[in-house]
Amino acid sequence: MDWAAVEWADGELRLWHDGRTLAAPCTEDPGAALRGLLLPMLAPGRVLTVIASGWPGVDPIRVPCRPVQPAPARDLDPQIRLHPLPGLVQDRPADLVVGPVPRIGGVLAARPDFDGVLCLPGSPSAWVQISASEVVSFRTFLTAEILSALTSRDDATADAGFVDAVTQAMSRPAALAAELSSARADLALRRIGPATAKARIAGLLIGAELAAARPWWLGQKVVVMGEGWLAECYAAALAAQGVVAERADPAQAWLAGMTAARQAI
Amino acid sequence: MDWAAVEWADGELRLWHDGRTLAAPCTEDPGAALRGLLLPMLAPGRVLTVIASGWPGVDPIRVPCRPVQPAPARDLDPQIRLHPLPGLVQDRPADLVVGPVPRIGGVLAARPDFDGVLCLPGSPSAWVQISASEVVSFRTFLTAEILSALTSRDDATADAGFVDAVTQAMSRPAALAAELSSARADLALRRIGPATAKARIAGLLIGAELAAARPWWLGQKVVVMGEGWLAECYAAALAAQGVVAERADPAQAWLAGMTAARQAI
């Protein structure tokens, strides 16, 4: 393995090298954290190429564009040839996507002729329109961040209450903040339990997102890339609109995207 | 002074007695915190009536009703005759309001013939329809909680960018989560500073609230009761819709409402 992949996100630096994954908490200086993780693994004099996602101080690339375009190497350490992977920026509507870039690249590496929309649940979630091997446009939503601010840490389930809340929010998106209050009132009055409240709040927020993201899924080929309950919720919400989304594995796509970046240097 | 007023909210117990205000951090047992604050002030054998807002384990009263109806005294301590002030509950749409109850009562104590709507910014904000000395209906919104989850601790200003964002959210409330992402993208790209971003995010959230709360202010006499930048924002957002809201002092109203509760025992 003549290279490594690293991601800086959510206060953590994750390093992938030689089939191993290492992680270190890191809120301020990812360069120091990367040296701390990587240098003990390198023989003296050995120089390693590193692809870095989420690296600070990197100008994003304007869409439409190919998603994976590693920047020139930076002087971080004599043994580390660091190529940051830029984020993608959109002028109208103003938007920026950074963390999902390797996963977007991974889908295109596996399916160069993909023509459709990637839905990437997360903080933020991203809807990415892809055509002719390029990202044409995208939109991010702070849904998961609002959800975690309003609810407990439990998982939500994509049950009937969830789907009802999706439908409700899509038909009356303006009433979102009031419906959120109702769900919390029912929880405070013990008319519903925390899991039901979270499912309803998740349904309201994801329904409002679907209402705003309609051009990204209506009549489109959609791939939901994510894992865990949040991705299940997005898939169930789309299914309730008659959209049978494909699923893709985010870890696999991430590595495929980073590998594509390595090959593009 | 033969009585005291106490409020349990936001992890703190605040006691008002003899013109003084004392506070103690309190997340679990407000009874113990109240004894700790109050008993050192009482001569042996003296018994004090205490009106308590936000007290746990008190059944709320169903609207329409008079807002201030203290519950029977509880056995907390031989020297403390504690009368909790119940919250208000509404069945359709399901909603619950607790903290603002004394302030609502204070307005009615000062103006028994008030007929209109109280807008109480806060966590949550509440819109309260009042007629014939009763709370007829109300609606709460988690706007301020979402705002603090998404932005820094700085104050927002009700400037032109704020009002533009209010207008934008009111005309397209479904696009809220996407517009919030745009504001954060502009901040991340340093196209705008943190204060401008917060004003825009506050404008989007308050605009969405106004869109959902339209029956509570359109053609109504509105009183905004709150202080600081959040109340300024609500007043400015309403002014942009042609609603010149009266302002009322929340601390004064709180004490007037607690006094009314004392007199109602």
Interface residues (C-beta under 8 A of the other chain):
Chain A: P60 V89 P93 A94 D95 L96 P124 R139 T140 F141 L142 T143 E145 I146 S148 A149 L150 P173 A174 A175 L176 A177 A178 E179 L180 S181 S182 R184 A185 D186 A188 L189 R191 L205 A208 E209 A211 A212 A213
Chain B: P60 V89 P93 A94 D95 L96 P124 R139 T140 F141 L142 T143 E145 I146 S148 A149 L150 P173 A174 A175 L176 A177 A178 E179 L180 S181 S182 R184 A185 D186 A188 L189 R191 L205 A208 E209 A211 A212 A213
